[in-house]
């Protein structure tokens, strides 16, 4: 799951080797049974839930761990670790009989060489600074200009009204984090004439680590400060003119990465059930939970679906099932955005729904289900028509298993985003990232109140040792049930 880059408006070695070696073995196909003698309606979901296990999917997690260890400790997009992860998934699906292909696309990697903010005056002082990913660099030696304060309200620095006419020309805008994307804040500041933008945090003790999806989005030099430094700088600027020197130097390197797309050979191609998870990690760690867990879950369900004859004539599902392992999610949903963007309008309409699974084995988990009907009244609104029904299907399944659950906003942090943007109903689950578990959640789910759902989120500790396999098993069942249900019957969507 990618880092929250914005706030909304209204992610023993011999034993591992033994587990991983079985992952690419071809699945054992069931004995052929005439379709008439084996009714599929309503049974495929039950069969998949029965056959998909955490033990079976763990071998894929073990392989992702091994791949990371052999490739500098990560599986980030554009690295050998991701190439090896994609090949592992691709080859397993190919052997299982799927129509499988790579989808290559270009990405950029940001290398920051300088990130510095200096408050000038009789006693200049430097402030801890984080250059935004894909920021425009300042001129050599830095950008020196007075600070201008964007209005602080419910949507600070998000709208033109937050930048009084003429007050920002040639100045560096100081903006509080929150309520809209960093792109929106930057655009609004630039439109008001600002030559740079500094965003200070609304909480915590670290500088804002923001960013953009590509170098093209970085139109003026942009960086983040801590809440304390930002508030102090704002107070000083409110009392009189304050000049700062913003010095940012960042290199943007073009690379190629790839999605893995696989689909059943049969099933109606105008009623496609699409299921996705991102395969890339962050550079800081192996990403076994984020998102080896979702990737492993999809792979195991796909292999068991093949066991059920999904790729054999006369035994396939009624609707085509398409599995996707996205790359560059951690850079801003780039893989899923590229995929959806290159589809024709007809191909988009052929997608009946999209299911997303990102972080499903967090070590201090909560069972989140995407809030398709906006019943929680938090953040964004409801998903496209059909999203409420997806949420209801998942909630109903969890209720039957006696598993507590709660809603999670479609906040744009994972790969459902591009599908929702094109009106495709979406849903799915996850078990939490850097958010903090409440006392009530600890009572319902166990675990530690006051601690993050995943203390190793985006870190080197996101390994096989730091997973909750019970949560993993529950979410594997959710994937299996949803795939098995929709592969045979879309009636619950109103289709």
Buried (B, 14 or more C-beta within 10 A) or exposed (E): BBBBBBBBBEBEEEEBEEBBEEBBEEBEBEEEEEEEEEEBEEEBBEBBBEBBBBEBBBBBBBBBBBBBBEBEBBBBBBBBBBBBBBBBBBBBBBBBBBBBBEBEBEBBBBEBEBBBBBBEEEEEEEBBBBBBBBBBBBEEEBBBBBBBBBBBEEBBBBBEEBBEEEBBEEBBBBBBBBBBBBBBBBBBBBEBBBBBBBBBBBEEEEBBBBBBBBBEBBBBBBBBBBBBBBBBBBEBBEEEEBBBBBBBBBEBEEEEBBBBBBBBEBBBEEBBBBBBBBBBBBBBBBBBBBBBBBBBBBBBBBBBBBBBBBBBEEBBBBBBBBBBBBBBBBBBBBBBBBBBEEBEEEEBBBBBBBBBBBBBBBBBBBBBBBBBBBEEEBBBEBBBEBBBBBBBBBBEBBEEEEBEBBBBBBBBBBBBBBBBEBEBBBBBBBBBBBBEBEEEBBEBBBBEEEEBBBBBBBBEBBBBEBBBBEBBBBBBBBBBBBBBBBBBBBEBBEB
